[in-house]
Each structure stands twice: as structure tokens, then as C-alpha cells.
Amino acid sequence: MNIHTATIAGASKDLRLLEAARGGQRAVNFAETTDTAELRARVDKVAAVAAAHAKAVDAGSRFPHEAIGAARAEALMSIGVPREFGGEGAGVAEIADVCYSLGRVCASTAMIYAMHQTKVACLVRHGRASSWHRLLLRRLCAEQMLLASSTTEGQSGGDLRNSAAAVDGEQRITLDRQATVISYGEQADGIVTTARRAAEAASSDQVLIVFLKENYTLERLNGWDAFGMRGTCSEGFKLVASGLREQILPASYEKIHGHTMMPFAHIAWSSAWAGIAAAAAERARAFVRKAAHRSGGTLPPGADHLTRSTATLRTLRGLIATAIRRFEAASADPAALESVDFQTGMNLLKVNASELAVSTVLSAMQACGLSGYRNDSEFSVGRHLRDILSSPIMISNDRILANMASPSLLASIPTSLCD
Ligand SMILES: Cc1cc2nc3c(=O)[nH]c(=O)nc-3n(C[C@H](O)[C@H](O)[C@H](O)COP(=O)(O)OP(=O)(O)OC[C@H]3O[C@@H](n4cnc5c(N)ncnc54)[C@H](O)[C@@H]3O)c2cc1C
């Protein structure tokens, strides 16, 4: 089966679809064998809990503690950790699929899971040379810890490759950071943060540090009463942390960013957004079917929008499947990961996936008409629309495109269609 031919109705076969789309490829250094049927059953249990509380999470703008509690109970927080540390060695495809499944029922739960798994991937791929981080991986599996991310700082918005606050100290280190946004900062067991390497270092000379809850205090700077993604609790904090120098990951942030953080985050986020889009398209399909049934088989006028919605969803799913294949193939090859082609492709994934996801949800709403627009209808896509509108601004597409202008000058335009 090809991912482009998958229908929304077949979405429960996601793991197998992704498997097929990957052409059986397994990444060196990434995925160990995972029992996909058993994992699917656990994901389904968590998704059922997330679905039951999604409305209340959105209405209350509160952390989805039931869903994350269920994910912990099913040991989903550590599936990406290698077996030698107590995890399951799941690869990026399996994790992306969990994000997709959760996105279909609760966008906030899916995005929290996607952000957490991105931090775990950074630890797995860049922390194994350090005994402190190896120990942390074991603890993460045993305690099903939840890790948050701090990259946004002060007025610099989504400029991930520059930091203002610097690490201070020799054996013991300290950090004092104006962290404008840390999703689920209060609920997390640890925060993985970027920082300038030292007081005298350039803003782009960054490191990545893990601080555990006992290492920091958070003073709230602003709350989170947002349009969508309300359960992510993406509040702003003054983060004051201290710890040991070993808590800094051994690799430079430049390497971690290009090799793992950016590509993994973009795949995981896109998968969560694809899940939201799929859920909206599903509602549109149910609406059109019901309308057609009521009118003796005549399709309602908005049916064309359903076609558009399912078409953009297919393109989106295909885009993600291709990105997963590329990441798996390059994951153990530094030259491939650092190539202009790979970096451009993974950055564009975020831009394109967010635009396709927004289009899919908008088309779904138009297919449902007023029933989709209303909040009190079984076909409402109001929450999906509010949640998905976070996707182009979660690291602004404009910023990504502006940063890519120079590399785009270097990249050659293929002369053959199949290059
Ligand atoms: C749901 C959600 C959860 C988040 N969770 C976290 C988290 O856990 N941790 C974290 O650190 N951050 C988090 N963020 C923040 C996110 O990563 C970005 O940093 C943030 O969304 C960017 O904010 P901004 O739009 O104010 O900033 P900017 O990136 O500065 O953008 C501001 C405006 O300037 C424009 N702009 C910016 N740069 C350019 C450019 N070069 N060319 C043209 N126009 C430009 C943009 O279009 C935009 O309109 C989260 C964001 C969301 C939406």
C-alpha cells in the first residue's frame, strides 16, 4: 500500500502505512525493532483518554494531566530510548505516528508529546558519551519523566540559533534566563534549554543543557490564554537554574540542532498537525455523508471542499513520510545531515506541513459550512482550526524562509524530474 492512496478511514493503519512508505528501510543507529501491534494498542488506550478530556483541556486552558498520565502508565514517554537504557528503541516513524494519533484527538497532548520526544531524541543521539546523560536516560525510563524545552528567549522570538543568557561557573554552573515561552514548564520534570556557552561567547556559540526540577526555580512572567493549543500551557518564566557542568550535552548546540533537534522537531510537530488535519477532514466526511444520506444520495454543495481537504491531507501525509525516510537514511551520516539539501528539505517540511495542515482544516470547515463553524455542533471544527493556526507561527514560517534565502542560492535546481 502507498501512503498517497490511504483514506482517512484507514488512519488506524498508520503504523503499517508508514512502514510500507519507508520501503522496509531501518535506520542504522535509530530504530530497534518495535512490536508495532502492541505499541498501537497502548497508543489507542492513551488516545481514548486524551479524546475524553480534550474539550475540558481546551475550555480550561489546562494541562492534559489525564492523557499524559495515561502515556506514562503505558510507558510511552520513553519509547524512543534505546533498550540498553530501559526504553524500546522506537524510531522516528513510530514516534511520529504516536504524535499523529494523539493529534487526531487532542492537539495539546500531541504537541506536548512531540516536544518531549524531540528532547529525548537529542539526549539519545548526543548525550550517550556522557555518564550524567546516560544515567538520566535510565531515570527517564524508570520514572517516565516529562521534559520541556526552552529556546525562545527575551525579544528574540523563534531565533533558535542565538542565545542571550550565558552559562556561568566552572564545576557548578548557573543560568538566569528570560524564557518567554516554556510549554508545560510547571508540569515538567526537567527543562532542556539552549544557552550561550560562556559570558564572553558569541550569541551563536550555544550549548544545550538539561536541568532537572530540583535544579531550577520558575517565576511566571506571563500566562497562556491563547487562541488554540491551550493545553500546552505555554507560559513565560524567569528561569533561574544551577547544576553541574556535566549537565551540558557534550556536543555543540550547532551540531545538535542540525543533526537532530530541527529535523526531529519538524517531523514530530508536522505529524501532530497532520493528526489535527485528519480529524477535521474526518468530521467533514461525516458531515457530507450525513447530508447525502438525508437528501437521497445527492451530495451537498460543499462536497468539493471535502475533496480538497482529503487531497491536501494526502499530500501532507506523503510529505511527512518522505521526510521520515530521508531522516532515517541520513541519521548516521553527518555529511548527509549537514548537506544543504537535507537542511533545506527539513526546514521546508515545517513550512509546507503547516500550510497544508491549515488548508486541510479550512477546507473541512467549508465542507461543513455553518455546522463546522459552530462550536455546539457534532461537526464543529472550531477547536481544530484554533489549534492548527499555531502551526505557521510556532517558529515563524517567515523567519524560516528568510533564513533559507542564502542556502537556496547555493542549492542547484534538478535538471531531471527524478533527481
Ligand atoms: C503552541 C506553542 C508552543 C510553544 N512552545 C514553546 C516551548 O516549549 N519552548 C520555547 O522555547 N518556545 C515555544 N514556543 C515559541 C516558538 O517556538 C516561537 O519562538 C514563537 O512562536 C515565535 O514567537 P513570535 O512570533 O513572537 O516571534 P518571531 O519569530 O520574532 O516573529 C514575530 C513576527 O516577526 C515576523 N518575522 C520574524 N522573523 C522574520 C524574518 N526573518 N523575516 C520576516 N519576518 C519575520 C514573523 O512573521 C512574525 O510575524 C511555542 C509556540 C507555540 C505557538
The ligand as an SDF file (V2000), in Angstrom:
LIG
                    3D

 53 58  0  0  0  0  0  0  0  0999 V2000
    1.8850   26.1970   20.8440 C   0  0  0  0  0  0  0  0  0  0  0  0
    3.2610   26.7550   21.0080 C   0  0  0  0  0  0  0  0  0  0  0  0
    4.1250   26.1710   21.8990 C   0  0  0  0  0  0  0  0  0  0  0  0
    5.4220   26.6910   22.0640 C   0  0  0  0  0  0  0  0  0  0  0  0
    6.2560   26.0830   22.9730 N   0  0  0  0  0  0  0  0  0  0  0  0
    7.4950   26.5670   23.1600 C   0  0  0  0  0  0  0  0  0  0  0  0
    8.3750   25.9540   24.1040 C   0  0  0  0  0  0  0  0  0  0  0  0
    8.0290   24.9890   24.7810 O   0  0  0  0  0  0  0  0  0  0  0  0
    9.6140   26.4740   24.2630 N   0  0  0  0  0  0  0  0  0  0  0  0
   10.0610   27.5460   23.5330 C   0  0  0  0  0  0  0  0  0  0  0  0
   11.1990   27.9450   23.7110 O   0  0  0  0  0  0  0  0  0  0  0  0
    9.2360   28.1570   22.6270 N   0  0  0  0  0  0  0  0  0  0  0  0
    7.9840   27.6850   22.4310 C   0  0  0  0  0  0  0  0  0  0  0  0
    7.1220   28.3020   21.5210 N   0  0  0  0  0  0  0  0  0  0  0  0
    7.5910   29.5240   20.8590 C   0  0  0  0  0  0  0  0  0  0  0  0
    8.0020   29.2680   19.4230 C   0  0  0  0  0  0  0  0  0  0  0  0
    8.9790   28.3030   19.3890 O   0  0  0  0  0  0  0  0  0  0  0  0
    8.4700   30.5560   18.7720 C   0  0  0  0  0  0  0  0  0  0  0  0
    9.5840   31.0280   19.4080 O   0  0  0  0  0  0  0  0  0  0  0  0
    7.4320   31.6060   18.8170 C   0  0  0  0  0  0  0  0  0  0  0  0
    6.2180   31.0580   18.3310 O   0  0  0  0  0  0  0  0  0  0  0  0
    7.8390   32.8070   17.9870 C   0  0  0  0  0  0  0  0  0  0  0  0
    7.1780   33.9010   18.5220 O   0  0  0  0  0  0  0  0  0  0  0  0
    6.9550   35.2890   17.7600 P   0  0  0  0  0  0  0  0  0  0  0  0
    6.0460   35.0550   16.6190 O   0  0  0  0  0  0  0  0  0  0  0  0
    6.5630   36.2740   18.7700 O   0  0  0  0  0  0  0  0  0  0  0  0
    8.4150   35.6930   17.3310 O   0  0  0  0  0  0  0  0  0  0  0  0
    9.1410   35.9650   15.9840 P   0  0  0  0  0  0  0  0  0  0  0  0
    9.7680   34.7280   15.4780 O   0  0  0  0  0  0  0  0  0  0  0  0
   10.0950   37.0560   16.3010 O   0  0  0  0  0  0  0  0  0  0  0  0
    8.0700   36.5050   14.9590 O   0  0  0  0  0  0  0  0  0  0  0  0
    7.3770   37.7460   15.1420 C   0  0  0  0  0  0  0  0  0  0  0  0
    6.8850   38.2610   13.8130 C   0  0  0  0  0  0  0  0  0  0  0  0
    8.0080   38.6410   13.0320 O   0  0  0  0  0  0  0  0  0  0  0  0
    7.9840   38.0090   11.7670 C   0  0  0  0  0  0  0  0  0  0  0  0
    9.3770   37.6220   11.4620 N   0  0  0  0  0  0  0  0  0  0  0  0
   10.2780   37.0880   12.3280 C   0  0  0  0  0  0  0  0  0  0  0  0
   11.4510   36.9040   11.7230 N   0  0  0  0  0  0  0  0  0  0  0  0
   11.3000   37.3080   10.4440 C   0  0  0  0  0  0  0  0  0  0  0  0
   12.1580   37.3590    9.3220 C   0  0  0  0  0  0  0  0  0  0  0  0
   13.4150   36.9750    9.4140 N   0  0  0  0  0  0  0  0  0  0  0  0
   11.6440   37.8100    8.1580 N   0  0  0  0  0  0  0  0  0  0  0  0
   10.3800   38.2380    8.0640 C   0  0  0  0  0  0  0  0  0  0  0  0
    9.5260   38.2250    9.1090 N   0  0  0  0  0  0  0  0  0  0  0  0
    9.9660   37.7660   10.2720 C   0  0  0  0  0  0  0  0  0  0  0  0
    7.0580   36.8060   11.8960 C   0  0  0  0  0  0  0  0  0  0  0  0
    6.3300   36.5840   10.7290 O   0  0  0  0  0  0  0  0  0  0  0  0
    6.1080   37.2650   12.9820 C   0  0  0  0  0  0  0  0  0  0  0  0
    5.0230   37.9180   12.4180 O   0  0  0  0  0  0  0  0  0  0  0  0
    5.8380   27.8120   21.3280 C   0  0  0  0  0  0  0  0  0  0  0  0
    4.9560   28.3990   20.4010 C   0  0  0  0  0  0  0  0  0  0  0  0
    3.6840   27.8910   20.2390 C   0  0  0  0  0  0  0  0  0  0  0  0
    2.7710   28.5320   19.2500 C   0  0  0  0  0  0  0  0  0  0  0  0
  1  2  1  0
  2  3  1  0
  2 52  2  0
  3  4  2  0
  4  5  1  0
  4 50  1  0
  5  6  2  0
  6  7  1  0
  6 13  1  0
  7  8  2  0
  7  9  1  0
  9 10  1  0
 10 11  2  0
 10 12  1  0
 12 13  2  0
 13 14  1  0
 14 15  1  0
 14 50  1  0
 15 16  1  0
 16 17  1  0
 16 18  1  0
 18 19  1  0
 18 20  1  0
 20 21  1  0
 20 22  1  0
 22 23  1  0
 23 24  1  0
 24 25  2  0
 24 26  1  0
 24 27  1  0
 27 28  1  0
 28 29  2  0
 28 30  1  0
 28 31  1  0
 31 32  1  0
 32 33  1  0
 33 34  1  0
 33 48  1  0
 34 35  1  0
 35 36  1  0
 35 46  1  0
 36 37  1  0
 36 45  1  0
 37 38  2  0
 38 39  1  0
 39 40  1  0
 39 45  2  0
 40 41  1  0
 40 42  2  0
 42 43  1  0
 43 44  2  0
 44 45  1  0
 46 47  1  0
 46 48  1  0
 48 49  1  0
 50 51  2  0
 51 52  1  0
 52 53  1  0
M  END
$$$$
